Amino acid sequence: MRLWVLAIGSKMPTWVETGVAEYTARMPPQLRVEWRALPLARRGRSGDPARWRREEGERILAATPDGAERVALEVAGKRLDSEALAQRIDTWFAGGRDVALWIGGPDGLDPALQPDWRWSLSPLTLAHPVVRVVLAEQLYRAWSIQARLPYHRGGEE
């Protein structure tokens, strides 16, 4: 099983790349996380966010593996604590399907996208670079809960 993180925006600061790489490297081989940065729609003077979201939505769909469960990360999505996320990951793992986690661009996700469910990392609006680091850490935390590692209790391994 793989978790695919499909995120609009490809030029991330070094601290984002470092944080994502750190937590991704900690994941076990049987639960691989693949990060795919997708290009932003070209923004011009026309100021058409609906068109930009539509173009980015098409890129997300094209990058989503066939048969994968589709999860949109959105402020208005379902909030999970770390233990509930651990249970969700366990369910995904047991089902054997890949999971595609969608992160939209600065204008959000195209409303025409049809995810299987919507997940909120926080009721706060987070900058897209921050979302990537928080997501990477929470995926690792959830896995560490399932694996009964001390990390999730605040200790480092």
Phi and psi in degrees as a GROMACS rama.xvg file:
@    title "Ramachandran Plot"
@    xaxis  label "Phi"
@    yaxis  label "Psi"
@TYPE xy
-127.337  145.886  ARG-2
-102.466  122.149  LEU-3
-104.799  120.571  TRP-4
-101.271  112.642  VAL-5
-108.821  106.939  LEU-6
-121.562  130.965  ALA-7
-76.3051  131.505  ILE-8
110.808  124.833  GLY-9
-115.72  -12.3615  SER-10
-104.679  90.2868  LYS-11
-101.134  148.73  MET-12
-62.9449  158.039  PRO-13
-56.6128  -39.5599  THR-14
-63.1752  -30.0705  TRP-15
-71.0868  -48.9432  VAL-16
-58.9154  -41.1324  GLU-17
-65.5151  -46.7557  THR-18
-62.9848  -46.2136  GLY-19
-62.4507  -44.3864  VAL-20
-63.116  -39.6516  ALA-21
-59.6399  -52.4574  GLU-22
-72.6287  -34.5208  TYR-23
-64.792  -39.4061  THR-24
-65.7805  -23.9741  ALA-25
-78.7038  -16.9666  ARG-26
-69.1582  147.507  MET-27
-73.6306  157.712  PRO-28
-60.3897  -30.1877  PRO-29
-77.0316  -8.07166  GLN-30
-133.088  71.3502  LEU-31
-76.5041  143.385  ARG-32
-114.968  121.144  VAL-33
-108.75  125.223  GLU-34
-102.63  128.388  TRP-35
-128.601  113.709  ARG-36
-87.1163  126.762  ALA-37
-110.093  143.115  LEU-38
-66.1436  144.478  PRO-39
-63.7617  151.993  LEU-40
-66.5326  147.397  ALA-41
-70.241  120.119  ARG-42
-95.1592  126.592  ARG-43
-120.463  -165.603  GLY-44
-74.5825  -11.9029  ARG-45
-64.5421  -28.5193  SER-46
60.5389  55.2929  GLY-47
-115.068  79.1964  ASP-48
-58.6526  -32.3747  PRO-49
-63.1676  -41.9061  ALA-50
-66.5874  -41.3449  ARG-51
-62.0263  -45.9178  TRP-52
-61.3727  -40.0462  ARG-53
-62.6827  -47.0743  ARG-54
-61.3315  -44.3678  GLU-55
-67.05  -36.8014  GLU-56
-61.8169  -39.4221  GLY-57
-62.8517  -39.1177  GLU-58
-65.9779  -41.9198  ARG-59
-61.6723  -47.5551  ILE-60
-62.0117  -40.8071  LEU-61
-63.8633  -31.2595  ALA-62
-87.8656  -11.7269  ALA-63
-76.0244  123.298  THR-64
-61.6566  143.854  PRO-65
-57.4825  135.588  ASP-66
81.5394  -3.30374  GLY-67
-73.8705  146.065  ALA-68
-70.1151  137.34  GLU-69
-108.091  121.903  ARG-70
-124.27  119.808  VAL-71
-93.4905  126.255  ALA-72
-86.703  114.324  LEU-73
-143.962  146.647  GLU-74
-55.8707  -38.3093  VAL-75
-85.1271  4.73959  ALA-76
-75.7707  -177.662  GLY-77
-71.3575  132.137  LYS-78
-89.8468  135.536  ARG-79
-124.997  141.489  LEU-80
-83.3755  175.552  ASP-81
-62.9067  -36.664  SER-82
-66.9944  -40.5702  GLU-83
-66.1742  -36.8593  ALA-84
-65.0521  -40.4235  LEU-85
-59.1034  -42.2252  ALA-86
-64.9605  -39.8978  GLN-87
-62.9448  -44.0491  ARG-88
-63.3265  -38.7329  ILE-89
-62.0725  -41.1852  ASP-90
-63.9075  -44.4015  THR-91
-59.8583  -45.5557  TRP-92
-61.9759  -44.2569  PHE-93
-63.8784  -34.2659  ALA-94
-74.2504  -22.1258  GLY-95
76.2425  0.114307  GLY-96
-83.2213  146.277  ARG-97
-67.2103  157.297  ASP-98
-127.328  130.34  VAL-99
-106.807  119.368  ALA-100
-100.306  119.862  LEU-101
-100.443  126.209  TRP-102
-117.713  119.87  ILE-103
-76.6815  178.861  GLY-104
-85.9868  -166.942  GLY-105
-61.6903  -20.4917  PRO-106
-100.184  8.3918  ASP-107
89.6437  -172.95  GLY-108
-90.1436  150.082  LEU-109
-62.8322  125.165  ASP-110
-61.4146  -18.5669  PRO-111
-75.3805  -16.4362  ALA-112
-63.1375  142.918  LEU-113
-116.916  82.0938  GLN-114
-73.5591  160.687  PRO-115
-73.0213  -32.5862  ASP-116
-160.345  163.752  TRP-117
-116.281  133.047  ARG-118
-122.922  135.637  TRP-119
-110.049  124.125  SER-120
-73.152  -27.1064  LEU-121
-167.611  152.048  SER-122
-72.7663  -12.2324  PRO-123
-76.8821  150.031  LEU-124
-83.0986  120.477  THR-125
-105.485  142.943  LEU-126
-62.0972  144.339  ALA-127
-57.1554  -38.6567  HIS-128
-61.8158  -38.4512  PRO-129
-66.0047  -39.1509  VAL-130
-55.2336  -42.7824  VAL-131
-62.5272  -44.0518  ARG-132
-69.5876  -44.3639  VAL-133
-61.4949  -44.5353  VAL-134
-60.8158  -47.4739  LEU-135
-58.6251  -44.6651  ALA-136
-66.2046  -42.393  GLU-137
-68.9963  -34.5327  GLN-138
-63.7132  -43.2571  LEU-139
-65.8214  -43.1877  TYR-140
-59.0545  -45.9058  ARG-141
-62.0184  -43.1956  ALA-142
-63.8795  -40.3453  TRP-143
-65.0712  -31.2444  SER-144
-64.5755  -46.9998  ILE-145
-62.1851  -36.8723  GLN-146
-85.1637  -2.63858  ALA-147
59.7299  40.5498  ARG-148
-86.9528  154.286  LEU-149
-71.0815  -13.7839  PRO-150
-51.4765  -45.5348  TYR-151
-67.7766  -12.3602  HIS-152
-94.6427  8.5884  ARG-153
101.976  -8.46444  GLY-154
-90.8925  152.243  GLY-155
-91.1765  153.329  GLU-156
